[in-house]
Amino acid sequence: MVTEIIWKELQKTVTVVNEIDDVGSLDEKAEYEAWKLRELKRTKRDKEREKKKSKTLNEDVT
C-alpha cells in the first residue's frame, strides 16, 4: 500500500521533470543579458559577504 503511493508520487515527479524545457531561449541576446545580470548580482552579493566577513573579523580582533 505505502509502496504504491510512493511509486505513484515518483511517477508524477518524473513526468514533471521530463516536461522541463531545457532547449534554451529563442532570443539569445536576451538570454545573454539575463545571464550577465545574474552574474553581476552574484558578484555584488559575494563582495558584500566578503566585506561583512572582513568587518566581523576586524571587530573580533579589536
mmCIF file of the N, C-alpha and C atoms, coordinates in Angstrom:
data_MODEL
# 
_entry.id   MODEL 
# 
loop_
_atom_site.group_PDB 
_atom_site.id 
_atom_site.type_symbol 
_atom_site.label_atom_id 
_atom_site.label_alt_id 
_atom_site.label_comp_id 
_atom_site.label_asym_id 
_atom_site.label_entity_id 
_atom_site.label_seq_id 
_atom_site.pdbx_PDB_ins_code 
_atom_site.Cartn_x 
_atom_site.Cartn_y 
_atom_site.Cartn_z 
_atom_site.occupancy 
_atom_site.B_iso_or_equiv 
_atom_site.pdbx_formal_charge 
_atom_site.auth_seq_id 
_atom_site.auth_comp_id 
_atom_site.auth_asym_id 
_atom_site.auth_atom_id 
_atom_site.pdbx_PDB_model_num 
ATOM 1   N N  . MET A 1 1  ? 0.818  -1.203 0.000   1.00 0.00 ? 1  MET A N  1 
ATOM 2   C CA . MET A 1 1  ? 0.000  0.000  0.000   1.00 0.00 ? 1  MET A CA 1 
ATOM 3   C C  . MET A 1 1  ? 0.864  1.269  0.000   1.00 0.00 ? 1  MET A C  1 
ATOM 4   N N  . VAL A 1 2  ? 1.758  1.384  0.967   1.00 0.00 ? 2  VAL A N  1 
ATOM 5   C CA . VAL A 1 2  ? 2.633  2.549  1.036   1.00 0.00 ? 2  VAL A CA 1 
ATOM 6   C C  . VAL A 1 2  ? 3.549  2.592  -0.184  1.00 0.00 ? 2  VAL A C  1 
ATOM 7   N N  . THR A 1 3  ? 4.024  1.443  -0.587  1.00 0.00 ? 3  THR A N  1 
ATOM 8   C CA . THR A 1 3  ? 4.897  1.356  -1.753  1.00 0.00 ? 3  THR A CA 1 
ATOM 9   C C  . THR A 1 3  ? 4.186  1.863  -2.994  1.00 0.00 ? 3  THR A C  1 
ATOM 10  N N  . GLU A 1 4  ? 2.921  1.541  -3.147  1.00 0.00 ? 4  GLU A N  1 
ATOM 11  C CA . GLU A 1 4  ? 2.152  2.001  -4.308  1.00 0.00 ? 4  GLU A CA 1 
ATOM 12  C C  . GLU A 1 4  ? 1.996  3.516  -4.296  1.00 0.00 ? 4  GLU A C  1 
ATOM 13  N N  . ILE A 1 5  ? 1.744  4.075  -3.142  1.00 0.00 ? 5  ILE A N  1 
ATOM 14  C CA . ILE A 1 5  ? 1.583  5.530  -3.027  1.00 0.00 ? 5  ILE A CA 1 
ATOM 15  C C  . ILE A 1 5  ? 2.898  6.227  -3.391  1.00 0.00 ? 5  ILE A C  1 
ATOM 16  N N  . ILE A 1 6  ? 4.001  5.720  -2.847  1.00 0.00 ? 6  ILE A N  1 
ATOM 17  C CA . ILE A 1 6  ? 5.313  6.297  -3.147  1.00 0.00 ? 6  ILE A CA 1 
ATOM 18  C C  . ILE A 1 6  ? 5.613  6.174  -4.635  1.00 0.00 ? 6  ILE A C  1 
ATOM 19  N N  . TRP A 1 7  ? 5.315  5.024  -5.217  1.00 0.00 ? 7  TRP A N  1 
ATOM 20  C CA . TRP A 1 7  ? 5.565  4.796  -6.641  1.00 0.00 ? 7  TRP A CA 1 
ATOM 21  C C  . TRP A 1 7  ? 4.770  5.782  -7.499  1.00 0.00 ? 7  TRP A C  1 
ATOM 22  N N  . LYS A 1 8  ? 3.507  6.005  -7.152  1.00 0.00 ? 8  LYS A N  1 
ATOM 23  C CA . LYS A 1 8  ? 2.682  6.948  -7.919  1.00 0.00 ? 8  LYS A CA 1 
ATOM 24  C C  . LYS A 1 8  ? 3.232  8.369  -7.816  1.00 0.00 ? 8  LYS A C  1 
ATOM 25  N N  . GLU A 1 9  ? 3.671  8.760  -6.628  1.00 0.00 ? 9  GLU A N  1 
ATOM 26  C CA . GLU A 1 9  ? 4.242  10.099 -6.452  1.00 0.00 ? 9  GLU A CA 1 
ATOM 27  C C  . GLU A 1 9  ? 5.543  10.244 -7.246  1.00 0.00 ? 9  GLU A C  1 
ATOM 28  N N  . LEU A 1 10 ? 6.337  9.198  -7.242  1.00 0.00 ? 10 LEU A N  1 
ATOM 29  C CA . LEU A 1 10 ? 7.583  9.206  -8.002  1.00 0.00 ? 10 LEU A CA 1 
ATOM 30  C C  . LEU A 1 10 ? 7.315  9.351  -9.492  1.00 0.00 ? 10 LEU A C  1 
ATOM 31  N N  . GLN A 1 11 ? 6.317  8.656  -9.992  1.00 0.00 ? 11 GLN A N  1 
ATOM 32  C CA . GLN A 1 11 ? 5.964  8.751  -11.410 1.00 0.00 ? 11 GLN A CA 1 
ATOM 33  C C  . GLN A 1 11 ? 5.523  10.165 -11.765 1.00 0.00 ? 11 GLN A C  1 
ATOM 34  N N  . LYS A 1 12 ? 4.769  10.824 -10.883 1.00 0.00 ? 12 LYS A N  1 
ATOM 35  C CA . LYS A 1 12 ? 4.350  12.213 -11.120 1.00 0.00 ? 12 LYS A CA 1 
ATOM 36  C C  . LYS A 1 12 ? 5.575  13.114 -11.224 1.00 0.00 ? 12 LYS A C  1 
ATOM 37  N N  . THR A 1 13 ? 6.525  12.924 -10.327 1.00 0.00 ? 13 THR A N  1 
ATOM 38  C CA . THR A 1 13 ? 7.745  13.736 -10.318 1.00 0.00 ? 13 THR A CA 1 
ATOM 39  C C  . THR A 1 13 ? 8.532  13.539 -11.604 1.00 0.00 ? 13 THR A C  1 
ATOM 40  N N  . VAL A 1 14 ? 8.674  12.323 -12.030 1.00 0.00 ? 14 VAL A N  1 
ATOM 41  C CA . VAL A 1 14 ? 9.414  12.030 -13.262 1.00 0.00 ? 14 VAL A CA 1 
ATOM 42  C C  . VAL A 1 14 ? 8.722  12.683 -14.448 1.00 0.00 ? 14 VAL A C  1 
ATOM 43  N N  . THR A 1 15 ? 7.425  12.656 -14.497 1.00 0.00 ? 15 THR A N  1 
ATOM 44  C CA . THR A 1 15 ? 6.678  13.283 -15.591 1.00 0.00 ? 15 THR A CA 1 
ATOM 45  C C  . THR A 1 15 ? 6.939  14.780 -15.620 1.00 0.00 ? 15 THR A C  1 
ATOM 46  N N  . VAL A 1 16 ? 6.926  15.432 -14.466 1.00 0.00 ? 16 VAL A N  1 
ATOM 47  C CA . VAL A 1 16 ? 7.169  16.878 -14.405 1.00 0.00 ? 16 VAL A CA 1 
ATOM 48  C C  . VAL A 1 16 ? 8.587  17.190 -14.870 1.00 0.00 ? 16 VAL A C  1 
ATOM 49  N N  . VAL A 1 17 ? 9.568  16.426 -14.427 1.00 0.00 ? 17 VAL A N  1 
ATOM 50  C CA . VAL A 1 17 ? 10.952 16.656 -14.821 1.00 0.00 ? 17 VAL A CA 1 
ATOM 51  C C  . VAL A 1 17 ? 11.120 16.498 -16.322 1.00 0.00 ? 17 VAL A C  1 
ATOM 52  N N  . ASN A 1 18 ? 10.462 15.537 -16.912 1.00 0.00 ? 18 ASN A N  1 
ATOM 53  C CA . ASN A 1 18 ? 10.570 15.319 -18.355 1.00 0.00 ? 18 ASN A CA 1 
ATOM 54  C C  . ASN A 1 18 ? 9.942  16.443 -19.166 1.00 0.00 ? 18 ASN A C  1 
ATOM 55  N N  . GLU A 1 19 ? 9.063  17.229 -18.546 1.00 0.00 ? 19 GLU A N  1 
ATOM 56  C CA . GLU A 1 19 ? 8.392  18.305 -19.260 1.00 0.00 ? 19 GLU A CA 1 
ATOM 57  C C  . GLU A 1 19 ? 9.149  19.628 -19.200 1.00 0.00 ? 19 GLU A C  1 
ATOM 58  N N  . ILE A 1 20 ? 10.254 19.692 -18.467 1.00 0.00 ? 20 ILE A N  1 
ATOM 59  C CA . ILE A 1 20 ? 11.023 20.928 -18.354 1.00 0.00 ? 20 ILE A CA 1 
ATOM 60  C C  . ILE A 1 20 ? 11.692 21.239 -19.690 1.00 0.00 ? 20 ILE A C  1 
ATOM 61  N N  . ASP A 1 21 ? 11.569 22.494 -20.116 1.00 0.00 ? 21 ASP A N  1 
ATOM 62  C CA . ASP A 1 21 ? 12.158 22.931 -21.382 1.00 0.00 ? 21 ASP A CA 1 
ATOM 63  C C  . ASP A 1 21 ? 13.605 23.349 -21.134 1.00 0.00 ? 21 ASP A C  1 
ATOM 64  N N  . ASP A 1 22 ? 14.535 22.559 -21.608 1.00 0.00 ? 22 ASP A N  1 
ATOM 65  C CA . ASP A 1 22 ? 15.941 22.897 -21.438 1.00 0.00 ? 22 ASP A CA 1 
ATOM 66  C C  . ASP A 1 22 ? 16.616 23.224 -22.770 1.00 0.00 ? 22 ASP A C  1 
ATOM 67  N N  . VAL A 1 23 ? 15.817 23.552 -23.756 1.00 0.00 ? 23 VAL A N  1 
ATOM 68  C CA . VAL A 1 23 ? 16.336 23.855 -25.081 1.00 0.00 ? 23 VAL A CA 1 
ATOM 69  C C  . VAL A 1 23 ? 16.986 25.232 -25.106 1.00 0.00 ? 23 VAL A C  1 
ATOM 70  N N  . GLY A 1 24 ? 16.499 26.126 -24.302 1.00 0.00 ? 24 GLY A N  1 
ATOM 71  C CA . GLY A 1 24 ? 17.036 27.483 -24.278 1.00 0.00 ? 24 GLY A CA 1 
ATOM 72  C C  . GLY A 1 24 ? 16.089 28.453 -24.937 1.00 0.00 ? 24 GLY A C  1 
ATOM 73  N N  . SER A 1 25 ? 16.384 29.688 -24.738 1.00 0.00 ? 25 SER A N  1 
ATOM 74  C CA . SER A 1 25 ? 15.548 30.751 -25.275 1.00 0.00 ? 25 SER A CA 1 
ATOM 75  C C  . SER A 1 25 ? 15.806 30.926 -26.767 1.00 0.00 ? 25 SER A C  1 
ATOM 76  N N  . LEU A 1 26 ? 14.805 31.363 -27.460 1.00 0.00 ? 26 LEU A N  1 
ATOM 77  C CA . LEU A 1 26 ? 14.978 31.664 -28.877 1.00 0.00 ? 26 LEU A CA 1 
ATOM 78  C C  . LEU A 1 26 ? 15.705 32.990 -29.056 1.00 0.00 ? 26 LEU A C  1 
ATOM 79  N N  . ASP A 1 27 ? 15.632 33.830 -28.025 1.00 0.00 ? 27 ASP A N  1 
ATOM 80  C CA . ASP A 1 27 ? 16.272 35.144 -28.085 1.00 0.00 ? 27 ASP A CA 1 
ATOM 81  C C  . ASP A 1 27 ? 17.612 35.072 -27.338 1.00 0.00 ? 27 ASP A C  1 
ATOM 82  N N  . GLU A 1 28 ? 18.662 34.763 -28.076 1.00 0.00 ? 28 GLU A N  1 
ATOM 83  C CA . GLU A 1 28 ? 19.975 34.579 -27.464 1.00 0.00 ? 28 GLU A CA 1 
ATOM 84  C C  . GLU A 1 28 ? 20.498 35.844 -26.804 1.00 0.00 ? 28 GLU A C  1 
ATOM 85  N N  . LYS A 1 29 ? 20.211 37.001 -27.388 1.00 0.00 ? 29 LYS A N  1 
ATOM 86  C CA . LYS A 1 29 ? 20.676 38.263 -26.810 1.00 0.00 ? 29 LYS A CA 1 
ATOM 87  C C  . LYS A 1 29 ? 20.017 38.501 -25.449 1.00 0.00 ? 29 LYS A C  1 
ATOM 88  N N  . ALA A 1 30 ? 18.713 38.286 -25.365 1.00 0.00 ? 30 ALA A N  1 
ATOM 89  C CA . ALA A 1 30 ? 18.006 38.461 -24.097 1.00 0.00 ? 30 ALA A CA 1 
ATOM 90  C C  . ALA A 1 30 ? 18.499 37.452 -23.061 1.00 0.00 ? 30 ALA A C  1 
ATOM 91  N N  . GLU A 1 31 ? 18.755 36.240 -23.511 1.00 0.00 ? 31 GLU A N  1 
ATOM 92  C CA . GLU A 1 31 ? 19.261 35.209 -22.610 1.00 0.00 ? 31 GLU A CA 1 
ATOM 93  C C  . GLU A 1 31 ? 20.644 35.602 -22.072 1.00 0.00 ? 31 GLU A C  1 
ATOM 94  N N  . TYR A 1 32 ? 21.491 36.143 -22.938 1.00 0.00 ? 32 TYR A N  1 
ATOM 95  C CA . TYR A 1 32 ? 22.822 36.591 -22.524 1.00 0.00 ? 32 TYR A CA 1 
ATOM 96  C C  . TYR A 1 32 ? 22.718 37.746 -21.525 1.00 0.00 ? 32 TYR A C  1 
ATOM 97  N N  . GLU A 1 33 ? 21.847 38.702 -21.799 1.00 0.00 ? 33 GLU A N  1 
ATOM 98  C CA . GLU A 1 33 ? 21.672 39.846 -20.894 1.00 0.00 ? 33 GLU A CA 1 
ATOM 99  C C  . GLU A 1 33 ? 21.166 39.387 -19.523 1.00 0.00 ? 33 GLU A C  1 
ATOM 100 N N  . ALA A 1 34 ? 20.259 38.428 -19.518 1.00 0.00 ? 34 ALA A N  1 
ATOM 101 C CA . ALA A 1 34 ? 19.757 37.896 -18.245 1.00 0.00 ? 34 ALA A CA 1 
ATOM 102 C C  . ALA A 1 34 ? 20.883 37.206 -17.484 1.00 0.00 ? 34 ALA A C  1 
ATOM 103 N N  . TRP A 1 35 ? 21.728 36.467 -18.200 1.00 0.00 ? 35 TRP A N  1 
ATOM 104 C CA . TRP A 1 35 ? 22.871 35.814 -17.566 1.00 0.00 ? 35 TRP A CA 1 
ATOM 105 C C  . TRP A 1 35 ? 23.827 36.851 -16.986 1.00 0.00 ? 35 TRP A C  1 
ATOM 106 N N  . LYS A 1 36 ? 24.103 37.898 -17.770 1.00 0.00 ? 36 LYS A N  1 
ATOM 107 C CA . LYS A 1 36 ? 25.022 38.937 -17.327 1.00 0.00 ? 36 LYS A CA 1 
ATOM 108 C C  . LYS A 1 36 ? 24.496 39.618 -16.057 1.00 0.00 ? 36 LYS A C  1 
ATOM 109 N N  . LEU A 1 37 ? 23.203 39.867 -16.012 1.00 0.00 ? 37 LEU A N  1 
ATOM 110 C CA . LEU A 1 37 ? 22.590 40.474 -14.828 1.00 0.00 ? 37 LEU A CA 1 
ATOM 111 C C  . LEU A 1 37 ? 22.721 39.551 -13.617 1.00 0.00 ? 37 LEU A C  1 
ATOM 112 N N  . ARG A 1 38 ? 22.490 38.254 -13.820 1.00 0.00 ? 38 ARG A N  1 
ATOM 113 C CA . ARG A 1 38 ? 22.654 37.296 -12.711 1.00 0.00 ? 38 ARG A CA 1 
ATOM 114 C C  . ARG A 1 38 ? 24.090 37.276 -12.210 1.00 0.00 ? 38 ARG A C  1 
ATOM 115 N N  . GLU A 1 39 ? 25.037 37.330 -13.134 1.00 0.00 ? 39 GLU A N  1 
ATOM 116 C CA . GLU A 1 39 ? 26.456 37.340 -12.749 1.00 0.00 ? 39 GLU A CA 1 
ATOM 117 C C  . GLU A 1 39 ? 26.810 38.603 -11.968 1.00 0.00 ? 39 GLU A C  1 
ATOM 118 N N  . LEU A 1 40 ? 26.306 39.746 -12.400 1.00 0.00 ? 40 LEU A N  1 
ATOM 119 C CA . LEU A 1 40 ? 26.563 40.992 -11.676 1.00 0.00 ? 40 LEU A CA 1 
ATOM 120 C C  . LEU A 1 40 ? 25.982 40.941 -10.266 1.00 0.00 ? 40 LEU A C  1 
ATOM 121 N N  . LYS A 1 41 ? 24.774 40.416 -10.142 1.00 0.00 ? 41 LYS A N  1 
ATOM 122 C CA . LYS A 1 41 ? 24.152 40.282 -8.820  1.00 0.00 ? 41 LYS A CA 1 
ATOM 123 C C  . LYS A 1 41 ? 24.951 39.327 -7.934  1.00 0.00 ? 41 LYS A C  1 
ATOM 124 N N  . ARG A 1 42 ? 25.431 38.233 -8.532  1.00 0.00 ? 42 ARG A N  1 
ATOM 125 C CA . ARG A 1 42 ? 26.225 37.265 -7.773  1.00 0.00 ? 42 ARG A CA 1 
ATOM 126 C C  . ARG A 1 42 ? 27.523 37.895 -7.303  1.00 0.00 ? 42 ARG A C  1 
ATOM 127 N N  . THR A 1 43 ? 28.178 38.635 -8.189  1.00 0.00 ? 43 THR A N  1 
ATOM 128 C CA . THR A 1 43 ? 29.437 39.294 -7.845  1.00 0.00 ? 43 THR A CA 1 
ATOM 129 C C  . THR A 1 43 ? 29.221 40.309 -6.729  1.00 0.00 ? 43 THR A C  1 
ATOM 130 N N  . LYS A 1 44 ? 28.157 41.098 -6.837  1.00 0.00 ? 44 LYS A N  1 
ATOM 131 C CA . LYS A 1 44 ? 27.837 42.088 -5.801  1.00 0.00 ? 44 LYS A CA 1 
ATOM 132 C C  . LYS A 1 44 ? 27.567 41.395 -4.473  1.00 0.00 ? 44 LYS A C  1 
ATOM 133 N N  . ARG A 1 45 ? 26.786 40.324 -4.502  1.00 0.00 ? 45 ARG A N  1 
ATOM 134 C CA . ARG A 1 45 ? 26.466 39.575 -3.286  1.00 0.00 ? 45 ARG A CA 1 
ATOM 135 C C  . ARG A 1 45 ? 27.737 39.007 -2.652  1.00 0.00 ? 45 ARG A C  1 
ATOM 136 N N  . ASP A 1 46 ? 28.621 38.454 -3.474  1.00 0.00 ? 46 ASP A N  1 
ATOM 137 C CA . ASP A 1 46 ? 29.870 37.889 -2.960  1.00 0.00 ? 46 ASP A CA 1 
ATOM 138 C C  . ASP A 1 46 ? 30.748 38.964 -2.327  1.00 0.00 ? 46 ASP A C  1 
ATOM 139 N N  . LYS A 1 47 ? 30.831 40.129 -2.959  1.00 0.00 ? 47 LYS A N  1 
ATOM 140 C CA . LYS A 1 47 ? 31.630 41.229 -2.410  1.00 0.00 ? 47 LYS A CA 1 
ATOM 141 C C  . LYS A 1 47 ? 31.058 41.715 -1.087  1.00 0.00 ? 47 LYS A C  1 
ATOM 142 N N  . GLU A 1 48 ? 29.721 41.808 -1.011  1.00 0.00 ? 48 GLU A N  1 
ATOM 143 C CA . GLU A 1 48 ? 29.086 42.238 0.237   1.00 0.00 ? 48 GLU A CA 1 
ATOM 144 C C  . GLU A 1 48 ? 29.330 41.230 1.354   1.00 0.00 ? 48 GLU A C  1 
ATOM 145 N N  . ARG A 1 49 ? 29.267 39.953 1.032   1.00 0.00 ? 49 ARG A N  1 
ATOM 146 C CA . ARG A 1 49 ? 29.547 38.918 2.028   1.00 0.00 ? 49 ARG A CA 1 
ATOM 147 C C  . ARG A 1 49 ? 30.991 39.010 2.513   1.00 0.00 ? 49 ARG A C  1 
ATOM 148 N N  . GLU A 1 50 ? 31.921 39.204 1.587   1.00 0.00 ? 50 GLU A N  1 
ATOM 149 C CA . GLU A 1 50 ? 33.335 39.305 1.949   1.00 0.00 ? 50 GLU A CA 1 
ATOM 150 C C  . GLU A 1 50 ? 33.576 40.535 2.819   1.00 0.00 ? 50 GLU A C  1 
ATOM 151 N N  . LYS A 1 51 ? 32.939 41.649 2.462   1.00 0.00 ? 51 LYS A N  1 
ATOM 152 C CA . LYS A 1 51 ? 33.084 42.880 3.241   1.00 0.00 ? 51 LYS A CA 1 
ATOM 153 C C  . LYS A 1 51 ? 32.537 42.677 4.655   1.00 0.00 ? 51 LYS A C  1 
ATOM 154 N N  . LYS A 1 52 ? 31.377 42.028 4.756   1.00 0.00 ? 52 LYS A N  1 
ATOM 155 C CA . LYS A 1 52 ? 30.778 41.770 6.062   1.00 0.00 ? 52 LYS A CA 1 
ATOM 156 C C  . LYS A 1 52 ? 31.665 40.831 6.885   1.00 0.00 ? 52 LYS A C  1 
ATOM 157 N N  . LYS A 1 53 ? 32.202 39.826 6.241   1.00 0.00 ? 53 LYS A N  1 
ATOM 158 C CA . LYS A 1 53 ? 33.088 38.882 6.923   1.00 0.00 ? 53 LYS A CA 1 
ATOM 159 C C  . LYS A 1 53 ? 34.346 39.593 7.422   1.00 0.00 ? 53 LYS A C  1 
ATOM 160 N N  . SER A 1 54 ? 34.919 40.443 6.571   1.00 0.00 ? 54 SER A N  1 
ATOM 161 C CA . SER A 1 54 ? 36.108 41.181 6.947   1.00 0.00 ? 54 SER A CA 1 
ATOM 162 C C  . SER A 1 54 ? 35.826 42.119 8.115   1.00 0.00 ? 54 SER A C  1 
ATOM 163 N N  . LYS A 1 55 ? 34.677 42.775 8.065   1.00 0.00 ? 55 LYS A N  1 
ATOM 164 C CA . LYS A 1 55 ? 34.288 43.693 9.133   1.00 0.00 ? 55 LYS A CA 1 
ATOM 165 C C  . LYS A 1 55 ? 34.120 42.932 10.441  1.00 0.00 ? 55 LYS A C  1 
ATOM 166 N N  . THR A 1 56 ? 33.503 41.770 10.386  1.00 0.00 ? 56 THR A N  1 
ATOM 167 C CA . THR A 1 56 ? 33.299 40.936 11.571  1.00 0.00 ? 56 THR A CA 1 
ATOM 168 C C  . THR A 1 56 ? 34.648 40.496 12.141  1.00 0.00 ? 56 THR A C  1 
ATOM 169 N N  . LEU A 1 57 ? 35.557 40.087 11.278  1.00 0.00 ? 57 LEU A N  1 
ATOM 170 C CA . LEU A 1 57 ? 36.884 39.683 11.732  1.00 0.00 ? 57 LEU A CA 1 
ATOM 171 C C  . LEU A 1 57 ? 37.624 40.837 12.386  1.00 0.00 ? 57 LEU A C  1 
ATOM 172 N N  . ASN A 1 58 ? 37.511 42.020 11.814  1.00 0.00 ? 58 ASN A N  1 
ATOM 173 C CA . ASN A 1 58 ? 38.173 43.205 12.390  1.00 0.00 ? 58 ASN A CA 1 
ATOM 174 C C  . ASN A 1 58 ? 37.586 43.555 13.748  1.00 0.00 ? 58 ASN A C  1 
ATOM 175 N N  . GLU A 1 59 ? 36.287 43.408 13.918  1.00 0.00 ? 59 GLU A N  1 
ATOM 176 C CA . GLU A 1 59 ? 35.649 43.680 15.193  1.00 0.00 ? 59 GLU A CA 1 
ATOM 177 C C  . GLU A 1 59 ? 36.078 42.678 16.252  1.00 0.00 ? 59 GLU A C  1 
ATOM 178 N N  . ASP A 1 60 ? 36.281 41.436 15.848  1.00 0.00 ? 60 ASP A N  1 
ATOM 179 C CA . ASP A 1 60 ? 36.699 40.385 16.786  1.00 0.00 ? 60 ASP A CA 1 
ATOM 180 C C  . ASP A 1 60 ? 38.136 40.605 17.242  1.00 0.00 ? 60 ASP A C  1 
ATOM 181 N N  . VAL A 1 61 ? 38.978 41.160 16.396  1.00 0.00 ? 61 VAL A N  1 
ATOM 182 C CA . VAL A 1 61 ? 40.385 41.377 16.720  1.00 0.00 ? 61 VAL A CA 1 
ATOM 183 C C  . VAL A 1 61 ? 40.523 42.511 17.719  1.00 0.00 ? 61 VAL A C  1 
ATOM 184 N N  . THR A 1 62 ? 39.726 43.552 17.569  1.00 0.00 ? 62 THR A N  1 
ATOM 185 C CA . THR A 1 62 ? 39.848 44.717 18.471  1.00 0.00 ? 62 THR A CA 1 
ATOM 186 C C  . THR A 1 62 ? 39.086 44.565 19.735  1.00 0.00 ? 62 THR A C  1 
# 
